[in-house]
Amino acid sequence: MSGKVIILGGGIGGLCASIALRQAGVDAVVYEQAKQFDEVGAGIQVWVKGMEALRQLGVADAVRSAGAEVRAHRFFNAAGTPLYSADLAGFARQHETPMPVMISRAALVGSLAAGVDSETVHLGRRIVSVEHASDSVTVTFEDGTSDQADLLIAADGINSMTRCQLFPDVRIRTASYRYVRSLVAHPAPVGQNVFAMFLGRGNRIAVGDCGDGMLYWLVGMKNPTVPLDGDPGRLKADLLRRFASFPEGIASVIDATPADTLIHHTVRDLDPIARWGKGRVILLGDAAHATTPNLGRGSGQAMLDAITLADLLRTADLTDAGQLGRVLDTYSRVRKPEAEQLQRTSRSIGNITSWSSPVMAMSRDVIMKTIAGRRQIAGIERQFAETAAIRALSGESQRPAHN
Ligand SMILES: Cc1cc2nc3c(=O)[nH]c(=O)nc-3n(C[C@H](O)[C@H](O)[C@H](O)COP(=O)(O)OP(=O)(O)OC[C@H]3O[C@@H](n4cnc5c(N)ncnc54)[C@H](O)[C@@H]3O)c2cc1C
C-alpha cells in the first residue's frame, strides 16, 4: 500500500478503523473533536459479529473482561408473560463463536482507545471543512490549520458533515418514539448475563447487566410528556408512572437511578443511501448507515466496515484514483446489503414494539409468542452461523477460550 489516510472521527467506527488499518500496514491518522475519550451513553451490546470483529482486531478479551457476556435474550409482555427467548450461549457453543457482550460505552471506547497507536490519534481536533480534488483530500480544522491525505475515511457519525457535503439530499429520519437510558448499580431483574425486554403499550424497557453490578437499561416510549430538555426529576416521575404496573423489579431499577443520569433523546436513522462515498472520501459506520438501535447491532456494523475496508486497502495504491474507486465499489458491494437490511428490520421492529393500541399490542404479543418469536430465534441463530463463517474466512476457527 502507498499513500496516507485521514480518519475523521474517533468514535467506535473510527477507532476500529484505526486499529484495522494499522494491522493492514496502512498509514492513518485519526482526528476526533472531543478533547478526551469520555464517551457517555450508558451501555451498549456488542453483538456476536461485533465481538468476532473485535477478536480480529485483538481487543475482544479486553472488552469481554470489562463487560458481561449476554448468554440469553428473553422477551416478556408488560404482565411478565414470556413471549420468546433465545439461548445465545447454546448458539455460541454450537457454532464456536464468541458471545455478545454488554458493556458500558465508556469501557468499550476505553478498550478500543487502548488498542490504537496513541500517536496517531489527535483529540480536540474538530474538522470544519473537507475539500476534495482529483489527487488529494484536504481537511481544515476550526483553528484554521489543515491536513492532506490521499483518502478520507469519514466515521463522523449520523450527523456526518462529510455525508451532508457529498450527498446534501440525504435526510435524517426521526422515529415516532423516544429513548431514555441510563446505567445504575442494581441487581439484574431477570438474572445475570440475560438481556431482557418487557413490551407494554407504547412503553418498553430493556435491561442487561454490564458486569461489576452495573445494569444498563433503555426505555422506548411513545407520547412523551416531558420535553427533551425538561426537568430530569419530572422525567423520572413520568417513567415510574409508565412502568408502575410492569413486573416486580422494573420500577425499582428506574427508582434506583439518579435522575441527573437519565439520557433522554429522539431516535434517528437514515434510509439506505445510494453511495457510501465519492472520489477520495469513504463513509464508515453511522455516517453511512445509521440505524435505529432496536436490535443493538449498529456498532458491530461499524466494526465490520472497518475490517472490510482495511482489508481492501491493504494492497491498494491510494494515489491511484482508479484503484480507490474499485475499493469503494467492493466495500459497498460487500457491506451494504447487511447494513441496509439491518436499517429496515430495526426500523420495523421499533414500530411494532411501540404499538400503543390495546388490540394491536395484544396481537403483537400473540405473534411474538408464536411465529414472530420463532423467526427471531432463527434469525439470531443465523447471525451466529454467519459469524462462524466470517471466523473461518479470517483464517482462524479455533474455539474461543471462554467456551
Ligand atoms: C440509544 C442508542 C443505543 C444504541 N445501542 C446500541 C447497542 O446496544 N449495540 C450496538 O451495536 N449499537 C448501538 N447503537 C448504535 C451505535 O452507538 C452506533 O452504531 C455507533 O456508535 C456508531 O459508531 P460511529 O463511530 O460510526 O459513530 P459515532 O459513535 O457517532 O462517532 C462519531 C465520532 O466522530 C466525531 N466527530 C463528528 N464530527 C466531527 C468533526 N467534524 N470533527 C472531528 N470529529 C468529529 C464525534 O465526536 C464522534 O466521536 C445505539 C445507538 C443509540 C443512539
The ligand as a Tripos MOL2 file, in Angstrom:
@<TRIPOS>MOLECULE
LIG
   53    58     1     0     0
SMALL
NO_CHARGES

@<TRIPOS>ATOM
      1 C1        -29.6810    4.9960   22.0550 C.3       1 LIG1
      2 C2        -28.7340    4.1830   21.2470 C.ar      1 LIG1
      3 C3        -28.4560    2.8860   21.6500 C.ar      1 LIG1
      4 C4        -27.6120    2.1030   20.8890 C.ar      1 LIG1
      5 N1        -27.3650    0.8380   21.3040 N.ar      1 LIG1
      6 C5        -26.5510    0.0530   20.6030 C.ar      1 LIG1
      7 C6        -26.2480   -1.2620   21.0420 C.ar      1 LIG1
      8 O1        -26.7020   -1.7270   22.0880 O.2       1 LIG1
      9 N2        -25.4100   -2.0020   20.2700 N.ar      1 LIG1
     10 C7        -24.8420   -1.5220   19.1210 C.ar      1 LIG1
     11 O2        -24.0760   -2.2370   18.4690 O.2       1 LIG1
     12 N3        -25.0920   -0.2680   18.6870 N.ar      1 LIG1
     13 C8        -25.9200    0.5200   19.4010 C.ar      1 LIG1
     14 N4        -26.1620    1.7970   18.9820 N.ar      1 LIG1
     15 C9        -25.5320    2.2750   17.7330 C.3       1 LIG1
     16 C10       -24.0730    2.6550   17.9530 C.3       1 LIG1
     17 O3        -23.9810    3.5650   19.0300 O.3       1 LIG1
     18 C11       -23.5250    3.2730   16.6920 C.3       1 LIG1
     19 O4        -23.7820    2.4350   15.6010 O.3       1 LIG1
     20 C12       -22.0240    3.5110   16.8000 C.3       1 LIG1
     21 O5        -21.7350    4.3510   17.8820 O.3       1 LIG1
     22 C13       -21.5200    4.1340   15.5020 C.3       1 LIG1
     23 O6        -20.1760    4.4930   15.6430 O.3       1 LIG1
     24 P1        -19.5470    5.5840   14.6700 P.3       1 LIG1
     25 O7        -18.1070    5.6200   15.0340 O.co2     1 LIG1
     26 O8        -19.9430    5.3260   13.2760 O.co2     1 LIG1
     27 O9        -20.2620    6.9490   15.0660 O.3       1 LIG1
     28 P2        -20.1890    7.7590   16.4210 P.3       1 LIG1
     29 O10       -20.1450    6.8400   17.5860 O.co2     1 LIG1
     30 O11       -21.2770    8.7610   16.3650 O.co2     1 LIG1
     31 O12       -18.7890    8.5120   16.3680 O.3       1 LIG1
     32 C14       -18.5550    9.6240   15.5310 C.3       1 LIG1
     33 C15       -17.3550   10.3550   16.0730 C.3       1 LIG1
     34 O13       -16.9890   11.3860   15.1710 O.3       1 LIG1
     35 C16       -16.6670   12.5470   15.8980 C.3       1 LIG1
     36 N5        -16.8880   13.6900   15.0010 N.ar      1 LIG1
     37 C17       -18.0580   14.0410   14.3940 C.ar      1 LIG1
     38 N6        -17.8940   15.1450   13.6460 N.ar      1 LIG1
     39 C18       -16.5930   15.5070   13.7810 C.ar      1 LIG1
     40 C19       -15.8130   16.5780   13.2340 C.ar      1 LIG1
     41 N7        -16.3540   17.4770   12.4200 N.pl3     1 LIG1
     42 N8        -14.5040   16.6550   13.5660 N.ar      1 LIG1
     43 C20       -13.9250   15.7190   14.4020 C.ar      1 LIG1
     44 N9        -14.6340   14.6980   14.9550 N.ar      1 LIG1
     45 C21       -15.9300   14.5830   14.6360 C.ar      1 LIG1
     46 C22       -17.6440   12.5080   17.0740 C.3       1 LIG1
     47 O14       -17.2130   13.3250   18.1540 O.3       1 LIG1
     48 C23       -17.6600   11.0270   17.4080 C.3       1 LIG1
     49 O15       -16.6500   10.6880   18.3410 O.3       1 LIG1
     50 C24       -27.0060    2.6190   19.7160 C.ar      1 LIG1
     51 C25       -27.2580    3.9360   19.3230 C.ar      1 LIG1
     52 C26       -28.1120    4.7130   20.0750 C.ar      1 LIG1
     53 C27       -28.3860    6.1130   19.6300 C.3       1 LIG1
@<TRIPOS>BOND
     1     1     2 1
     2     2     3 ar
     3     2    52 ar
     4     3     4 ar
     5     4     5 ar
     6     4    50 ar
     7     5     6 ar
     8     6     7 ar
     9     6    13 1
    10     7     8 2
    11     7     9 ar
    12     9    10 ar
    13    10    11 2
    14    10    12 ar
    15    12    13 ar
    16    13    14 ar
    17    14    15 1
    18    14    50 ar
    19    15    16 1
    20    16    17 1
    21    16    18 1
    22    18    19 1
    23    18    20 1
    24    20    21 1
    25    20    22 1
    26    22    23 1
    27    23    24 1
    28    24    25 2
    29    24    26 1
    30    24    27 1
    31    27    28 1
    32    28    29 2
    33    28    30 1
    34    28    31 1
    35    31    32 1
    36    32    33 1
    37    33    34 1
    38    33    48 1
    39    34    35 1
    40    35    36 1
    41    35    46 1
    42    36    37 ar
    43    36    45 ar
    44    37    38 ar
    45    38    39 ar
    46    39    40 ar
    47    39    45 ar
    48    40    41 1
    49    40    42 ar
    50    42    43 ar
    51    43    44 ar
    52    44    45 ar
    53    46    47 1
    54    46    48 1
    55    48    49 1
    56    50    51 ar
    57    51    52 ar
    58    52    53 1
@<TRIPOS>SUBSTRUCTURE
     1 LIG1         1 GROUP 0 **** ****
